[in-house]
Amino acid sequence: MALRTAQETRTGREIGTVRETGTGRDTGTGRETLRRARPDRATRRRLRRRVHVAGLAIDPMTEGEVVDHVVAALKRGEGGHLVTPNVDIGWAAARDPEAREIVERADLAVADGMPLVWASRLLGTPLPGRVTGADLIWSLSEAAAFYRHPVYLLGGAPGVARQAADRLTARHPRLLVVGADAPPYGFEPTPEGCAKIREALVAAAPRLVFVGLGFPKQDRLIARLREDLPATWFVGCGSAIAFAAGAVRRAPPWMRRAGLEWLFRLLNEPGRLARRYLLHDLPFALRLLTVCLFRRLFS
């Protein structure tokens, strides 16, 4: 990616902007799975509150507000798609129009990255705080247990989703987990692989599905699955299933509050994360905060 494309150049100008936004328009990409019907009035009001940070449209909501929103929608029989953008997703969206469109088209997008929160504060439109998939898997499961909404876990290494289900139900005995599975590696290019996942989900009929396959793979799959389960909420949660299972250690709370969770993960998984964090995410975050600081000082 040594050459800067026109898209990247445009994104560079937008990286520090905060502005009101609507639902986004059809970009002409031809990706029908990312399109959806015009939202209702209440949803349009919420979307107008979204702010752009690092070129991403983010909902300024707390974790509790996210849970309340999802529960209210489930009571109305409405499904949705929740994404939790972080710096890595911001970096991807700056270079890939499809990745940006996934975030723009999501029903809820909340910041899972302290640099995005810091940038919003520098720009004078602060996000209320970080809302992570690793936290939402617990709080949404608690709500699902209370209201008896069946839950499905999809992702992680073989057996990890089942371990996560056991730990979630140990904390919330009323939680109804109707499925816990991990798609085989390389399933997405084959129609058979996606068909098996779809058949299992339709048969289980969950109301809440956590999909932990990494962005944007998990969100492309969600776009396909929503057609068959329109009353179900899908949460693209990255490593949250592995965290919930205890298969991957999470950073101590003080490191999360300080925005150093990435450093903890890098030290624990250097072979897998060094290139992503050191070559992509860290320079992107520094550039974002620098641009936002200059806009704060000189605007």
C-alpha positions as CSV (number, residue, x, y, z in Angstrom):
1,M,0.0,0.0,0.0
2,A,2.8,2.3,-0.8
3,L,0.8,4.3,-3.3
4,R,-1.9,6.6,-2.0
5,T,-5.2,6.1,-3.8
6,A,-7.8,8.8,-4.4
7,Q,-9.9,7.2,-1.7
8,E,-7.1,7.3,0.8
9,T,-6.4,11.0,0.0
10,R,-10.0,11.9,0.5
11,T,-10.1,10.0,3.7
12,G,-7.0,11.8,4.9
13,R,-8.9,15.1,4.6
14,E,-11.8,13.6,6.5
15,I,-9.9,11.9,9.2
16,G,-10.4,14.7,11.7
17,T,-13.9,15.7,10.9
18,V,-17.0,15.5,13.1
19,R,-20.3,16.2,11.4
20,E,-23.9,15.1,11.4
21,T,-24.7,12.3,9.1
22,G,-27.7,10.4,7.7
23,T,-28.0,6.8,6.8
24,G,-25.5,7.0,4.0
25,R,-26.3,6.7,0.3
26,D,-25.9,4.0,-2.2
27,T,-22.3,4.2,-3.4
28,G,-23.0,2.2,-6.5
29,T,-20.7,-0.7,-5.4
30,G,-23.3,-3.3,-6.3
31,R,-23.1,-5.0,-2.9
32,E,-26.8,-5.7,-2.5
33,T,-26.3,-7.5,0.9
34,L,-25.2,-4.2,2.5
35,R,-28.4,-2.4,1.5
36,R,-31.5,-2.1,3.6
37,A,-34.9,-0.4,3.6
38,R,-35.3,3.2,4.6
39,P,-35.2,3.5,8.4
40,D,-38.2,4.7,10.5
41,R,-38.4,8.2,12.0
42,A,-36.9,7.2,15.3
43,T,-33.9,5.5,13.7
44,R,-33.4,8.5,11.4
45,R,-33.3,10.8,14.5
46,R,-30.6,8.6,16.0
47,L,-28.6,8.5,12.9
48,R,-28.6,12.3,12.7
49,R,-26.8,12.2,16.1
50,R,-23.9,10.2,14.7
51,V,-20.6,11.9,14.5
52,H,-17.7,11.2,12.2
53,V,-14.4,10.3,13.9
54,A,-11.6,9.0,11.7
55,G,-14.0,8.9,8.8
56,L,-16.4,6.5,10.7
57,A,-20.0,7.3,11.7
58,I,-20.3,6.4,15.3
59,D,-23.2,6.5,17.7
60,P,-22.5,8.5,20.9
61,M,-23.9,5.9,23.3
62,T,-22.9,4.3,26.5
63,E,-22.9,0.5,27.0
64,G,-26.2,0.7,29.0
65,E,-27.8,2.7,26.2
66,V,-26.7,0.1,23.6
67,V,-28.2,-2.7,25.7
68,D,-31.5,-0.7,26.1
69,H,-31.6,0.0,22.4
70,V,-31.2,-3.7,21.4
71,V,-33.7,-4.9,24.0
72,A,-36.3,-2.3,22.9
73,A,-35.8,-3.4,19.3
74,L,-36.1,-7.1,20.1
75,K,-39.4,-6.3,22.0
76,R,-40.7,-4.7,18.8
77,G,-39.6,-7.8,16.7
78,E,-36.9,-5.8,15.0
79,G,-33.4,-7.1,14.3
80,G,-30.2,-5.3,13.6
81,H,-26.5,-5.3,13.1
82,L,-24.1,-3.8,15.7
83,V,-20.4,-3.0,14.9
84,T,-17.8,-1.8,17.3
85,P,-15.2,0.2,15.4
86,N,-11.7,0.5,16.7
87,V,-8.5,1.9,15.3
88,D,-7.9,-1.2,13.2
89,I,-11.4,-0.9,11.6
90,G,-10.7,2.8,11.1
91,W,-7.4,2.0,9.3
92,A,-9.3,-0.6,7.1
93,A,-12.1,1.8,6.3
94,A,-9.7,4.5,5.3
95,R,-8.5,2.2,2.5
96,D,-11.5,0.1,1.6
97,P,-14.8,1.6,0.6
98,E,-16.6,-1.6,1.4
99,A,-15.2,-1.6,5.0
100,R,-16.4,2.0,5.4
101,E,-19.8,1.1,4.0
102,I,-20.2,-1.8,6.5
103,V,-19.9,0.7,9.4
104,E,-22.1,3.3,7.7
105,R,-24.8,0.8,7.1
106,A,-24.8,-0.8,10.5
107,D,-27.8,-0.2,12.8
108,L,-25.5,0.7,15.7
109,A,-21.8,1.6,15.6
110,V,-20.1,2.3,18.9
111,A,-16.4,3.1,19.6
112,D,-14.3,0.1,20.7
113,G,-11.1,2.1,20.8
114,M,-9.8,4.8,23.2
115,P,-8.1,6.8,20.3
116,L,-11.5,7.3,18.7
117,V,-12.9,8.6,22.1
118,W,-9.9,10.9,22.6
119,A,-10.2,12.2,19.0
120,S,-13.9,13.0,19.5
121,R,-13.0,15.0,22.7
122,L,-10.3,16.9,20.9
123,L,-12.9,17.9,18.2
124,G,-15.4,19.1,20.7
125,T,-18.1,16.4,20.2
126,P,-17.1,13.8,22.8
127,L,-18.2,10.2,22.7
128,P,-19.4,9.2,26.2
129,G,-16.8,6.4,26.4
130,R,-15.5,3.2,25.0
131,V,-18.0,0.4,24.3
132,T,-16.3,-2.9,23.6
133,G,-17.6,-6.2,22.1
134,A,-15.8,-7.9,25.0
135,D,-18.0,-6.1,27.5
136,L,-21.2,-6.2,25.4
137,I,-21.1,-10.0,25.2
138,W,-21.7,-10.1,29.0
139,S,-24.1,-7.2,29.3
140,L,-26.3,-8.2,26.3
141,S,-26.3,-11.8,27.6
142,E,-27.5,-10.6,30.9
143,A,-30.4,-8.8,29.3
144,A,-31.1,-11.8,27.0
145,A,-31.2,-14.0,30.1
146,F,-33.7,-11.7,31.8
147,Y,-36.0,-11.5,28.8
148,R,-35.4,-15.1,27.8
149,H,-34.1,-14.2,24.3
150,P,-32.2,-17.2,22.9
151,V,-28.5,-16.5,22.1
152,Y,-26.1,-18.1,19.5
153,L,-22.3,-17.9,19.6
154,L,-20.5,-18.1,16.3
155,G,-16.7,-17.9,16.1
156,G,-13.4,-18.6,17.8
157,A,-11.3,-21.7,17.6
158,P,-13.0,-25.1,17.7
159,G,-14.6,-25.6,21.1
160,V,-14.1,-22.0,22.2
161,A,-17.7,-20.9,21.6
162,R,-18.9,-23.8,23.7
163,Q,-16.6,-22.8,26.5
164,A,-17.8,-19.2,26.2
165,A,-21.4,-20.5,26.4
166,D,-20.6,-22.4,29.5
167,R,-19.1,-19.4,31.3
168,L,-21.9,-17.1,30.2
169,T,-24.6,-19.5,31.5
170,A,-22.6,-20.0,34.7
171,R,-22.9,-16.3,35.4
172,H,-26.5,-16.1,34.1
173,P,-28.3,-19.4,34.7
174,R,-31.4,-18.3,32.9
175,L,-29.5,-17.6,29.7
176,L,-30.7,-19.8,26.8
177,V,-27.8,-20.6,24.4
178,V,-29.3,-22.4,21.4
179,G,-26.0,-22.8,19.5
180,A,-22.2,-22.4,19.8
181,D,-20.1,-23.2,16.8
182,A,-17.0,-22.2,14.9
183,P,-17.0,-22.2,11.1
184,P,-14.2,-24.1,9.6
185,Y,-11.2,-22.1,8.3
186,G,-11.8,-20.9,4.7
187,F,-15.6,-21.4,4.8
188,E,-16.6,-18.1,3.3
189,P,-15.7,-18.6,-0.4
190,T,-17.8,-21.8,-0.7
191,P,-21.6,-21.7,-1.0
192,E,-21.7,-24.9,1.1
193,G,-19.9,-23.4,4.0
194,C,-22.2,-20.4,4.3
195,A,-25.3,-22.6,3.7
196,K,-24.4,-24.9,6.7
197,I,-24.1,-21.8,8.9
198,R,-27.4,-20.4,7.7
199,E,-29.2,-23.7,8.1
200,A,-28.0,-24.1,11.7
201,L,-29.0,-20.6,12.6
202,V,-32.4,-20.7,11.0
203,A,-33.1,-24.0,12.8
204,A,-32.0,-22.6,16.2
205,A,-34.0,-19.3,15.7
206,P,-31.9,-17.1,18.0
207,R,-32.8,-13.5,18.8
208,L,-29.2,-12.5,19.5
209,V,-26.1,-13.7,17.7
210,F,-22.5,-12.9,18.6
211,V,-20.3,-13.4,15.5
212,G,-16.6,-13.4,16.4
213,L,-14.7,-13.8,13.1
214,G,-12.9,-10.5,12.8
215,F,-13.8,-7.5,10.7
216,P,-14.9,-7.4,7.9
217,K,-15.4,-11.2,7.5
218,Q,-17.9,-11.4,10.4
219,D,-19.9,-8.4,9.0
220,R,-20.0,-9.8,5.5
221,L,-21.5,-13.0,6.9
222,I,-23.9,-11.0,9.0
223,A,-25.2,-9.2,6.0
224,R,-26.0,-12.6,4.4
225,L,-27.6,-14.1,7.5
226,R,-29.9,-11.1,8.2
227,E,-32.0,-11.9,5.2
228,D,-33.2,-15.1,6.9
229,L,-33.4,-13.8,10.4
230,P,-34.8,-10.2,10.2
231,A,-35.9,-10.1,13.8
232,T,-32.5,-11.1,15.2
233,W,-29.7,-8.8,16.4
234,F,-26.2,-9.7,15.2
235,V,-23.2,-8.4,17.1
236,G,-19.9,-8.4,15.3
237,C,-17.7,-8.9,18.3
238,G,-14.2,-9.9,17.1
239,S,-12.3,-11.6,19.9
240,A,-15.1,-11.3,22.5
241,I,-16.0,-15.0,22.3
242,A,-12.4,-16.0,23.0
243,F,-12.3,-13.5,25.9
244,A,-15.6,-14.8,27.3
245,A,-14.3,-18.3,27.1
246,G,-11.1,-17.5,28.9
247,A,-9.1,-18.7,25.9
248,V,-7.5,-15.3,25.5
249,R,-6.5,-13.1,28.4
250,R,-7.8,-9.6,28.6
251,A,-5.9,-6.6,29.8
252,P,-6.3,-5.4,33.4
253,P,-8.9,-2.7,33.8
254,W,-6.4,0.0,34.4
255,M,-4.8,-0.7,31.0
256,R,-8.2,-0.6,29.3
257,R,-9.0,2.7,30.9
258,A,-5.6,4.1,29.8
259,G,-6.0,3.0,26.2
260,L,-3.2,0.4,26.5
261,E,-5.2,-2.8,25.9
262,W,-3.5,-3.0,22.5
263,L,-0.1,-3.1,24.2
264,F,-1.2,-6.0,26.5
265,R,-2.4,-8.0,23.5
266,L,0.7,-7.2,21.5
267,L,2.9,-8.5,24.4
268,N,0.8,-11.7,24.6
269,E,0.5,-12.4,20.9
270,P,3.4,-10.6,19.2
271,G,3.6,-13.0,16.2
272,R,0.0,-12.4,15.2
273,L,-0.5,-8.8,16.1
274,A,2.9,-7.0,15.7
275,R,2.4,-6.1,12.0
276,R,-1.2,-5.0,12.5
277,Y,-0.5,-2.9,15.6
278,L,2.9,-1.4,14.9
279,L,2.8,-0.9,11.1
280,H,-0.9,0.0,10.7
281,D,-2.9,0.9,13.8
282,L,-0.3,2.8,15.8
283,P,0.7,5.2,13.0
284,F,-3.0,5.7,12.1
285,A,-3.9,6.5,15.7
286,L,-1.0,9.0,16.0
287,R,-2.0,10.7,12.8
288,L,-5.6,10.9,13.8
289,L,-4.9,12.5,17.2
290,T,-2.4,14.9,15.6
291,V,-4.8,16.1,13.0
292,C,-7.6,16.5,15.6
293,L,-5.3,18.4,18.0
294,F,-4.3,20.8,15.2
295,R,-8.0,21.3,14.3
296,R,-8.7,22.0,18.0
297,L,-5.8,24.5,18.2
298,F,-6.3,26.4,15.0
299,S,-10.0,26.2,14.1
